[in-house]
Amino acid sequence: MSTYADRSAAGRALAQLLSEYRGRGDVIVLGLPRGGVPVAAEVARALAAELDVLVVRKIGMFGQPELALGAVAGGGTTVFNTELIDLLGEIEPQRLRSHVEHERAEVALRETLFRRDRPALDLKNRTAILIDDGSATGATMLAAVRCARALGAEADGFAVAFLEEALELRAAGVTAPILLLEGVFEAAELAEVVHHGLWIVVHDAAQLRMIEATPIARPLQVWLKVNSGMNRAGFVGAAVAAAWHRLQASGKVAGITLMTHLARADEPQVIATAEQIARFDALTSGLEGAHSLANSAGVLGWPQSRRDWARPGILLYGADPMPQGGNDLHAVMTLRSEVFAERHIEAGDALGYGARFVAERPTRVGLVAMGYADGYPRVVPSGTPVAVDGRLTRIIGRVAMDMLTVDLTDLPGAGPGAQVELWGSQVSVNHIAEAAGTIAYELLCNVKRVRFDYVDRPD
């Protein structure tokens, strides 16, 4: 797997290669692999002053590629999205060439600009670069951007797993603090962190050494992670205070927040969380800085973990992490489909793969367009609840790749076209997770292939 720095270096090398084509009036088509955002960004930075048009297809991960590269290329370059590569065919970087069906390219570019209500461009003697990225995570980052915007007035900041996710949010105009929960993976990323005003977690000695050894333009906001009992990432024992003092002595830190992560906060009957909180307080005693302990379960079940910063995750979906529930949460995500066909089976007939369901009576079966390829768990048994046109019923038979089957026998009037809620306000995602032997978070993160609709509700 290539690193961010690897891909950035590749982008700089590619920009140098492309520089010889500037001003020739060529349409240059590049096929980039998944994760090509840093490559494209370096090309845009290097050639922005020379380009009239920068054409992108599926670049970036949040669905608005014009913003992602437009912010890099600057105002002198027109940046827009097109499906031009479908006309020209896939062209790998090693097959780079300067003349690629120029007339067809110009037609496609004009058509795209016309659809976007912008004046057609005369592409003669101009250079256009078409960048294709096969990333399949567009829906995920689009969701992140929409949620960040919706929560802008409520949240003091946002946290993401790694640098590229933060860059997508910044490119989409999210200006609130963004924390990299896993920190930086290599020293080269620190320049991007500083440039975009990001905050970073420091959880091991290697990251600490990177900060000490790397020149940076501005001091960093650092979250120093304490291993209080999760035993994954974080400093232990006397290393906590030592790391804090080294960060302070480096002269490269504007502020330090002290954090830990709770391993069993969703188990209120055990003492592990109380022990973690006490251990954290002992290890950070006398060290200046804000505190962050509470995850979603901590927010709901452990008042003593609520300090300066909380980090709710599953809570933002309206899914309750506490076993007893009762926290008056409302589902944010609803997974829906519809019945697209029905059939009748008799008592004794088996249904679906493996004959996992055998009818005990004449049964009316609804075929629903939803399967494990969409993120619905294959392993749920017959009897798992669903709602059809607002009425509860059950899944029968095994969930397949593209469809599942539900019992319509006791739902008169329900048939093709009936709306099906797989989880949401009627069917708790926690119930589905329990049936699948997993947690709600896994299901919520695994939804794919389906269309995402975003609804703003004032209530």
Backbone torsions as a table, in degrees:
resi	resn	phi	psi	omega
1	MET	NA	127.4	179.9
2	SER	-77.7	148.2	179.0
3	THR	-88.8	171.0	178.1
4	TYR	-59.2	-42.0	-179.4
5	ALA	-65.7	-38.5	177.2
6	ASP	-57.5	-46.9	-176.5
7	ARG	-71.3	-33.6	175.8
8	SER	-65.3	-43.0	178.2
9	ALA	-62.7	-39.4	176.9
10	ALA	-62.4	-38.6	178.6
11	GLY	-64.7	-40.3	179.0
12	ARG	-66.1	-40.0	178.0
13	ALA	-65.5	-39.3	179.6
14	LEU	-67.0	-39.1	177.4
15	ALA	-61.1	-39.9	177.8
16	GLN	-63.6	-41.2	178.4
17	LEU	-62.9	-40.7	-176.9
18	LEU	-73.4	-21.0	-173.8
19	SER	-57.8	-29.3	-179.2
20	GLU	-69.2	-17.2	-178.5
21	TYR	-91.2	-9.2	-175.5
22	ARG	-60.1	135.3	175.9
23	GLY	83.6	1.2	-179.1
24	ARG	-87.8	-7.5	-177.8
25	GLY	77.4	22.4	-178.6
26	ASP	-90.0	153.1	168.0
27	VAL	-100.3	115.8	-176.9
28	ILE	-101.5	124.0	-177.6
29	VAL	-110.6	125.0	179.6
30	LEU	-117.2	135.9	170.4
31	GLY	-105.3	113.5	-177.9
32	LEU	-105.1	146.6	177.8
33	PRO	-73.8	172.7	174.8
34	ARG	-56.1	140.6	-178.0
35	GLY	84.3	24.0	-175.0
36	GLY	-84.1	8.9	-177.5
37	VAL	-58.0	-49.3	-179.8
38	PRO	-62.1	-35.4	178.1
39	VAL	-61.4	-50.9	-179.0
40	ALA	-62.0	-38.6	-178.9
41	ALA	-63.0	-41.8	179.9
42	GLU	-67.8	-38.0	176.1
43	VAL	-61.6	-44.9	-178.7
44	ALA	-63.6	-42.5	-180.0
45	ARG	-62.1	-44.1	-173.7
46	ALA	-72.2	-33.9	-171.1
47	LEU	-110.4	3.0	-173.7
48	ALA	-55.9	-39.5	-176.7
49	ALA	-68.4	-21.4	-175.9
50	GLU	-101.1	-16.4	-173.8
51	LEU	-88.9	142.1	168.7
52	ASP	-95.6	-33.3	-175.6
53	VAL	-137.7	135.5	171.5
54	LEU	-124.0	115.8	-175.3
55	VAL	-105.3	133.2	-177.7
56	VAL	-131.9	149.2	175.5
57	ARG	-132.6	115.3	177.8
58	LYS	59.1	26.1	176.9
59	ILE	-82.9	148.9	-172.4
60	GLY	82.2	174.4	-174.5
61	MET	-124.7	6.3	-176.7
62	PHE	-118.7	13.9	168.5
63	GLY	89.6	-3.2	178.9
64	GLN	-128.8	76.0	-172.8
65	PRO	-63.8	-27.9	-179.9
66	GLU	-59.1	-39.4	179.7
67	LEU	-68.6	-41.8	-175.4
68	ALA	-60.0	-47.6	-177.4
69	LEU	-93.7	-24.4	177.9
70	GLY	-61.4	-37.8	178.5
71	ALA	-64.6	-29.5	-179.4
72	VAL	-83.9	-45.0	-172.6
73	ALA	-71.7	-29.1	179.8
74	GLY	91.7	171.8	-172.2
75	GLY	-68.4	-16.4	-176.9
76	GLY	-79.5	-6.3	-176.5
77	THR	-118.8	131.4	175.2
78	THR	-82.0	123.3	-178.0
79	VAL	-119.0	127.4	177.1
80	PHE	-151.6	171.1	-174.4
81	ASN	-108.5	144.0	178.1
82	THR	-153.7	161.8	174.4
83	GLU	-100.3	29.2	-176.1
84	LEU	-54.8	-34.9	-175.6
85	ILE	-61.7	-24.6	176.6
86	ASP	-64.9	-28.5	177.8
87	LEU	-80.6	-37.1	-172.9
88	LEU	-89.7	-19.7	-177.4
89	GLY	89.4	161.1	-178.9
90	GLU	-71.4	131.5	179.0
91	ILE	-129.8	114.6	-177.7
92	GLU	-74.8	155.0	-178.9
93	PRO	-55.5	-37.9	-177.9
94	GLN	-69.4	-12.5	178.4
95	ARG	-104.7	22.6	179.5
96	LEU	-52.7	132.7	177.5
97	ARG	-145.1	160.2	-171.1
98	SER	-92.2	-17.5	-179.4
99	HIS	-122.9	111.9	-177.4
100	VAL	-131.5	86.7	176.0
101	GLU	44.0	63.0	-171.0
102	HIS	-57.3	-41.8	-176.3
103	GLU	-64.4	-43.4	179.0
104	ARG	-65.6	-35.8	177.9
105	ALA	-62.6	-44.1	-179.1
106	GLU	-62.9	-41.1	178.3
107	VAL	-61.4	-47.1	-178.6
108	ALA	-63.2	-39.9	178.6
109	LEU	-63.6	-43.8	179.8
110	ARG	-63.0	-42.5	-179.0
111	GLU	-63.1	-40.5	179.5
112	THR	-64.6	-45.3	179.0
113	LEU	-63.5	-36.7	179.3
114	PHE	-64.6	-41.1	179.3
115	ARG	-63.8	-26.5	-179.9
116	ARG	-93.5	14.6	177.6
117	ASP	56.5	42.0	176.8
118	ARG	-123.6	151.3	-177.5
119	PRO	-65.1	144.9	177.6
120	ALA	-64.6	147.8	179.8
121	LEU	-104.7	143.4	171.6
122	ASP	-85.2	109.0	-173.7
123	LEU	-87.1	-0.6	179.4
124	LYS	-64.3	133.9	-179.9
125	ASN	62.7	27.4	175.4
126	ARG	-125.7	160.3	-179.0
127	THR	-112.6	130.0	174.6
128	ALA	-121.9	134.9	176.8
129	ILE	-113.6	123.2	178.3
130	LEU	-104.3	122.5	-175.8
131	ILE	-117.3	127.5	-179.4
132	ASP	-115.0	129.3	178.1
133	ASP	-124.6	123.1	-176.7
134	GLY	-83.5	22.8	-178.5
135	SER	-61.6	137.9	-178.9
136	ALA	-104.9	14.8	-173.3
137	THR	-105.2	21.4	-176.4
138	GLY	-59.0	-44.6	-177.7
139	ALA	-62.8	-37.7	-178.9
140	THR	-63.0	-48.4	-177.1
141	MET	-75.2	-30.6	173.9
142	LEU	-61.3	-42.7	176.9
143	ALA	-60.1	-42.7	-179.6
144	ALA	-61.7	-43.1	179.8
145	VAL	-65.1	-46.3	-179.9
146	ARG	-61.8	-41.7	179.9
147	CYS	-67.2	-40.1	179.1
148	ALA	-61.8	-41.3	178.4
149	ARG	-66.3	-41.6	-178.4
150	ALA	-66.4	-33.0	-177.3
151	LEU	-93.4	3.8	-174.3
152	GLY	-54.4	-36.8	-178.2
153	ALA	-82.3	-13.1	-175.2
154	GLU	-105.2	-36.0	-173.7
155	ALA	-95.0	141.5	177.2
156	ASP	-82.5	-14.4	179.7
157	GLY	-177.4	179.0	-178.5
158	PHE	-133.8	155.1	178.6
159	ALA	-126.5	138.6	178.8
160	VAL	-132.0	169.7	-175.1
161	ALA	-76.6	-41.9	-173.3
162	PHE	-152.3	177.2	-167.6
163	LEU	-58.1	-47.9	-173.2
164	GLU	-62.2	-33.6	175.7
165	GLU	-64.0	-40.9	178.4
166	ALA	-63.9	-40.1	-179.9
167	LEU	-64.7	-35.0	177.0
168	GLU	-64.3	-41.4	178.4
169	LEU	-66.0	-42.5	177.9
170	ARG	-62.2	-42.8	-179.9
171	ALA	-63.9	-26.6	178.4
172	ALA	-84.0	1.3	175.7
173	GLY	95.6	10.6	177.8
174	VAL	-79.8	115.9	-173.8
175	THR	-104.0	-8.4	-179.6
176	ALA	-64.8	161.6	175.4
177	PRO	-55.7	138.7	177.2
178	ILE	-127.2	123.8	-177.7
179	LEU	-102.0	131.8	173.4
180	LEU	-88.8	106.0	-171.6
181	LEU	-67.0	-26.3	177.5
182	GLU	-101.7	5.9	178.9
183	GLY	70.0	-159.4	177.7
184	VAL	-96.8	150.7	-179.1
185	PHE	-98.1	-16.5	178.9
186	GLU	-156.5	157.8	-173.0
187	ALA	-61.4	-31.6	-178.0
188	ALA	-60.6	-24.6	-179.0
189	GLU	-73.6	-18.1	-178.0
190	LEU	-63.1	-33.0	178.3
191	ALA	-63.1	-41.0	177.6
192	GLU	-67.1	-39.1	178.2
193	VAL	-58.8	-46.7	179.9
194	VAL	-66.9	-46.2	-176.5
195	HIS	-59.1	-38.6	-175.5
196	HIS	-99.4	6.4	176.2
197	GLY	64.0	40.8	-178.9
198	LEU	-90.9	158.6	174.6
199	TRP	-105.3	150.8	-176.6
200	ILE	-131.9	145.2	168.9
201	VAL	-84.9	139.3	170.9
202	VAL	-116.6	115.2	-174.5
203	HIS	-123.6	-2.8	176.3
204	ASP	-149.2	170.9	-174.0
205	ALA	-66.3	-31.7	-179.8
206	ALA	-63.3	-42.0	177.9
207	GLN	-66.2	-37.5	177.5
208	LEU	-61.9	-43.3	178.8
209	ARG	-65.1	-36.5	177.2
210	MET	-57.3	-46.7	-178.9
211	ILE	-63.1	-44.0	-178.5
212	GLU	-64.1	-34.5	-172.1
213	ALA	-94.8	-12.8	-172.0
214	THR	-102.7	124.9	173.5
215	PRO	-66.1	134.5	178.6
216	ILE	-132.7	153.4	-173.5
217	ALA	-79.3	-30.8	-178.3
218	ARG	-140.8	153.2	177.9
219	PRO	-63.3	153.2	-175.2
220	LEU	-98.0	152.7	165.5
221	GLN	-96.3	116.7	-172.9
222	VAL	-115.9	137.4	169.6
223	TRP	-106.8	112.7	-177.5
224	LEU	-89.2	119.6	-173.3
225	LYS	-92.4	131.3	179.5
226	VAL	-105.8	129.3	173.4
227	ASN	-85.7	100.2	-177.4
228	SER	-100.4	2.4	179.3
229	GLY	152.4	-13.4	174.5
230	MET	-67.5	-33.1	177.0
231	ASN	61.4	38.5	169.4
232	ARG	-112.2	-91.5	-179.6
233	ALA	-101.4	155.9	174.9
234	GLY	122.3	158.4	179.6
235	PHE	-84.1	148.4	-174.6
236	VAL	-119.7	142.9	171.4
237	GLY	57.7	-133.6	-176.4
238	ALA	-65.7	-17.5	179.5
239	ALA	-66.5	-21.2	179.3
240	VAL	-64.9	-55.4	-179.8
241	ALA	-64.0	-36.7	179.6
242	ALA	-63.0	-42.6	178.8
243	ALA	-65.4	-40.7	178.8
244	TRP	-60.1	-46.1	-178.5
245	HIS	-66.6	-37.3	178.0
246	ARG	-66.2	-39.6	176.9
247	LEU	-62.4	-45.0	178.9
248	GLN	-62.2	-41.5	-177.0
249	ALA	-72.9	-19.3	-177.6
250	SER	-67.3	-24.8	-176.6
251	GLY	72.9	11.5	-175.8
252	LYS	-114.9	14.3	-175.1
253	VAL	-125.2	126.7	178.5
254	ALA	-86.7	-28.0	-179.4
255	GLY	-165.7	152.5	180.0
256	ILE	-125.8	126.4	170.0
257	THR	-105.5	134.3	-179.0
258	LEU	-97.4	126.5	-174.0
259	MET	-134.3	159.8	168.7
260	THR	-148.9	173.1	-179.0
261	HIS	-127.9	133.5	-174.4
262	LEU	-89.6	128.5	-173.3
263	ALA	-86.3	-30.2	-172.4
264	ARG	-135.6	34.6	-178.7
265	ALA	-66.3	-20.7	178.0
266	ASP	-85.6	11.6	175.2
267	GLU	-122.6	81.0	-171.7
268	PRO	-65.3	-16.4	-176.9
269	GLN	-83.3	-11.2	-178.7
270	VAL	-101.4	158.2	-173.8
271	ILE	-94.2	2.2	-174.3
272	ALA	-58.5	-38.8	-177.7
273	THR	-68.5	-43.8	176.7
274	ALA	-59.2	-39.2	178.5
275	GLU	-66.5	-39.7	177.8
276	GLN	-63.4	-43.1	-179.3
277	ILE	-62.5	-44.8	179.0
278	ALA	-63.0	-40.2	-179.7
279	ARG	-66.3	-42.3	177.7
280	PHE	-59.6	-47.3	-178.3
281	ASP	-61.4	-38.0	179.7
282	ALA	-68.8	-41.6	-176.9
283	LEU	-71.7	-25.2	-177.3
284	THR	-104.2	3.5	-179.4
285	SER	-58.2	128.8	178.9
286	GLY	86.1	-4.0	178.9
287	LEU	-97.8	125.7	-179.5
288	GLU	-74.1	146.0	175.9
289	GLY	142.8	153.5	175.2
290	ALA	-66.2	161.0	-179.1
291	HIS	-116.7	145.8	174.2
292	SER	-140.5	113.5	-179.8
293	LEU	-123.5	-40.6	-164.6
294	ALA	-78.6	123.8	163.6
295	ASN	-91.0	-165.4	-176.7
296	SER	-58.9	-47.7	-179.5
297	ALA	-66.2	-33.9	176.0
298	GLY	-64.1	-42.5	178.5
299	VAL	-58.5	-43.0	-174.4
300	LEU	-82.2	-35.3	-168.3
301	GLY	-116.4	-9.7	-174.1
302	TRP	-134.5	85.5	-178.2
303	PRO	-55.2	-32.6	-178.2
304	GLN	-70.2	-11.1	177.0
305	SER	-90.5	-7.1	-177.6
306	ARG	-82.7	102.4	-176.9
307	ARG	-114.3	-136.0	-175.8
308	ASP	-72.5	-39.1	-178.6
309	TRP	-126.8	134.8	169.0
310	ALA	-110.7	154.9	-178.3
311	ARG	-126.5	69.3	179.7
312	PRO	-69.5	138.7	177.9
313	GLY	-122.5	-80.1	180.0
314	ILE	-59.1	-27.8	179.5
315	LEU	-59.4	-33.0	-178.4
316	LEU	-67.2	-20.8	175.8
317	TYR	-83.8	-6.6	-174.3
318	GLY	77.6	18.2	177.5
319	ALA	-99.7	132.2	-173.7
320	ASP	-87.3	120.1	178.9
321	PRO	-81.3	-9.7	-176.0
322	MET	-89.2	137.9	-174.0
323	PRO	-63.8	-31.6	-178.3
324	GLN	-82.5	-14.7	-179.7
325	GLY	63.7	-149.7	175.6
326	GLY	77.1	20.3	-177.8
327	ASN	-100.2	12.8	174.1
328	ASP	56.5	46.3	176.8
329	LEU	-94.1	151.1	-178.9
330	HIS	-120.5	131.9	-176.7
331	ALA	-60.4	131.7	177.3
332	VAL	-93.7	-37.1	179.7
333	MET	-103.3	129.5	171.8
334	THR	-117.3	126.6	176.2
335	LEU	-99.4	116.2	-174.2
336	ARG	-123.9	155.8	168.7
337	SER	-152.1	-156.3	177.0
338	GLU	-152.1	159.6	174.2
339	VAL	-74.2	126.7	-179.4
340	PHE	-109.5	-9.3	176.9
341	ALA	-164.6	163.4	174.8
342	GLU	-140.6	158.0	175.4
343	ARG	-149.6	164.3	-179.7
344	HIS	-114.5	135.4	174.3
345	ILE	-124.0	155.3	-177.4
346	GLU	-98.2	165.3	175.4
347	ALA	-56.1	131.7	-178.3
348	GLY	95.3	-13.8	178.2
349	ASP	-75.8	139.9	176.3
350	ALA	-93.2	153.2	-176.2
351	LEU	-128.2	127.1	167.8
352	GLY	78.6	-176.3	-179.0
353	TYR	-57.0	136.6	173.5
354	GLY	71.1	4.2	-179.5
355	ALA	50.4	41.8	-176.3
356	ARG	-69.9	-21.6	177.8
357	PHE	-122.0	129.2	175.0
358	VAL	-122.5	122.9	-174.5
359	ALA	-65.7	135.8	176.0
360	GLU	-95.5	-7.9	-179.8
361	ARG	-154.7	166.8	172.1
362	PRO	-55.1	128.6	-169.8
363	THR	-130.5	133.9	175.0
364	ARG	-96.8	121.0	-172.5
365	VAL	-108.0	130.9	174.2
366	GLY	-103.0	130.8	176.0
367	LEU	-92.4	124.8	-174.4
368	VAL	-114.3	135.1	-178.7
369	ALA	-80.3	79.7	178.0
370	MET	-165.6	132.8	179.6
371	GLY	-150.3	-171.7	-177.2
372	TYR	-70.3	-20.2	173.8
373	ALA	-69.6	-16.7	176.8
374	ASP	-93.2	-7.6	179.9
375	GLY	107.7	-2.7	176.3
376	TYR	-78.9	135.6	-170.9
377	PRO	-69.2	130.9	-179.3
378	ARG	-67.7	-28.5	-167.4
379	VAL	-84.6	-2.1	-179.1
380	VAL	-64.8	142.5	-177.9
381	PRO	-85.9	168.6	169.3
382	SER	-57.8	140.7	-176.4
383	GLY	102.2	-11.7	176.8
384	THR	-62.1	131.8	-172.2
385	PRO	-72.6	146.3	167.3
386	VAL	-141.0	164.3	175.5
387	ALA	-119.3	128.5	179.2
388	VAL	-115.6	117.6	-175.1
389	ASP	49.1	41.2	175.3
390	GLY	83.7	1.3	-179.3
391	ARG	-113.9	134.5	-176.4
392	LEU	-75.3	138.9	172.5
393	THR	-148.1	-155.0	-172.2
394	ARG	-140.6	154.7	168.7
395	ILE	-75.8	139.2	172.8
396	ILE	-127.5	138.2	-177.4
397	GLY	83.2	177.4	-175.4
398	ARG	-84.3	139.9	174.3
399	VAL	-69.0	128.9	179.8
400	ALA	-102.3	-176.8	-176.4
401	MET	-61.7	-44.1	-171.8
402	ASP	-118.7	-4.0	-178.5
403	MET	-153.1	162.3	170.8
404	LEU	-139.6	167.6	-174.9
405	THR	-123.0	140.4	-177.6
406	VAL	-127.5	157.9	-178.1
407	ASP	-88.7	115.3	178.8
408	LEU	-104.0	4.5	-170.7
409	THR	-55.6	-42.4	-176.0
410	ASP	-99.4	19.9	-180.0
411	LEU	-121.8	76.8	179.9
412	PRO	-59.1	137.3	179.5
413	GLY	91.0	-16.1	179.0
414	ALA	-83.4	131.0	-179.4
415	GLY	-165.4	-157.6	178.8
416	PRO	-51.8	132.3	-176.7
417	GLY	96.1	-12.9	179.1
418	ALA	-65.5	139.9	-179.3
419	GLN	-82.2	137.0	-176.0
420	VAL	-121.9	124.9	172.7
421	GLU	-99.2	117.3	176.6
422	LEU	-82.0	-39.4	165.6
423	TRP	-156.0	157.4	-176.6
424	GLY	158.5	-135.6	-175.8
425	SER	-74.9	-29.6	179.3
426	GLN	-91.7	-41.6	-177.8
427	VAL	-109.2	111.8	-176.7
428	SER	-68.2	133.9	176.0
429	VAL	-63.5	-25.6	176.1
430	ASN	-65.5	-35.6	177.8
431	HIS	-66.4	-39.9	178.6
432	ILE	-67.1	-41.5	179.2
433	ALA	-62.3	-41.9	178.4
434	GLU	-62.3	-42.0	178.6
435	ALA	-63.6	-30.5	-178.3
436	ALA	-89.9	-4.5	-179.1
437	GLY	71.5	33.5	-179.1
438	THR	-140.0	-161.8	178.1
439	ILE	-114.9	157.6	-177.7
440	ALA	-59.1	-35.5	-177.0
441	TYR	-58.5	-40.4	179.7
442	GLU	-61.9	-42.3	179.7
443	LEU	-65.0	-44.2	-177.8
444	LEU	-64.6	-33.3	179.7
445	CYS	-79.8	-19.6	-173.2
446	ASN	-92.1	-4.7	-179.0
447	VAL	-63.6	130.3	-178.3
448	LYS	-154.2	169.6	175.3
449	ARG	67.7	-24.7	-179.6
450	VAL	-78.9	161.2	175.3
451	ARG	-77.3	135.2	177.9
452	PHE	-98.9	122.2	174.8
453	ASP	-112.3	136.2	-178.8
454	TYR	-112.5	126.9	-175.9
455	VAL	-122.3	125.5	175.3
456	ASP	-94.1	120.0	-179.3
457	ARG	-117.1	119.7	-177.1
458	PRO	-63.7	-21.0	-179.8
459	ASP	-85.6	NA	NA
